[in-house]
Amino acid sequence: MMKAKVYVTLKKGVLDPQGKTVKHALDNLGFEGVEDVRIGKYMEVSLREMSAVDAEKAVTSMCEKLLANTVIEDYRVEIEP
């Protein structure tokens, strides 16, 4: 079995109200020096045994079709054997 790790984040320039709320809360808790907070998603997808190239193609297709909103989000895929 293979595992794909998928990281989805908002594109630069897209407003992140959740991140702003967390940054504000960190400020209120006394954590100084936090410039910005961006919130994202992390997913693990277990795959049947296949080549790393085929796994990356499959997961990239999943991201393009469902896992990420490519209009406002970027994604990164890591394949582990």
N, C-alpha and C positions, 0 to 999 in steps of 0.2 A: 504494500500500500504506500502511496505517496501523500504528502501533505503540501497544500499550497497555502501560503500566508498572504492575505490581501489587506493592504492598507489603503483606506480611502480618506482623502482630506479635501477640504474646500479649496478651490483655486484661489490664488492671490487676487485680491481685489473684491472677492465676494464677502459681503458682510457676514460676521459670525456672532450673532447675538448670544448664543450659549457661551462662547469663549469670552465675550465681554463680561457676562455675568460672573463667570468663574474668576476672571481677573479681578473684578471688583470685590468679590468675596475674599480672595487672597489678600488684597490690599487691606480690607477691614480686619483680617486676622493678624495683620502685622508683618506679612511677608513682603519685605521691601525688595526692590530691584527686579520685579517681574514686569517686563516690557509689554508682553502680549501673550494671550492664550488662544490657541486654535483647537477646536474640538473635531475629532475624526472618528472613523470606525475601523475596527480590526476584525477580520474574519479568518477562520481556518476551514479549508475545504479538503476533505479526505477523498482521494482519487484511487481508482483501481490502478494496478501496475501498468505503466506506459512509459514511453521515453520522456525525458525532461522537456524536450522540444514540443512534443504533442501535449503534455500537461500544461505547459505555458500557453500554448495556442488555445486550449480548451478554456482555461481560466480567464484568459484575456477576453475571449468571446463572452464568457459569463459576465464579466465586468461591464463590457460594452452594452450588453442586452439587459442586465438586471441589477447587478451588485453596486454599480456606481451610476450616478446621474452625470454623464460626461459633459453636460452643458455647464454645470457649476462645480463639479468635483474632478479631482485627479486621482489616479490610483497607481499602486505599485504592487507587483506580484513577486513573491519569492517561492521557489519550488524546492522542497526537501525530499530526498529519497526515502 
